[in-house]
């Protein structure tokens, strides 16, 4: 039986090298496989770099995000749910629906979005992306 030793060294890529390879991918019309073969790297590495670059680019906004202090609507006693069960719970829930978890978001362009605790997160995300695109 022959023993073999496998030596694996992970290459450290400088940001300039990554940018150059990604620019080459773009110059090739997005054909990752050609650039990967040319430089002896895996396609998945280039896809990962491109994905990370796009995610980082989408995080940068032309307007800085500002946070403002917020407060609770109503008193603390109103904010805590009643300890009821059965039909009493559903009746109490309906009474507090208009007060539950109100959030108001004011965007840098002046647009305001008000939602409650029952907002669909995907729908809110789509609305915020659309408003960001209009800015």
Helices and strands as residue ranges (DSSP letters): H 15-27, H 32-39, H 43-59, H 76-79, H 87-96, E 103-106, E 112-115, H 121-134
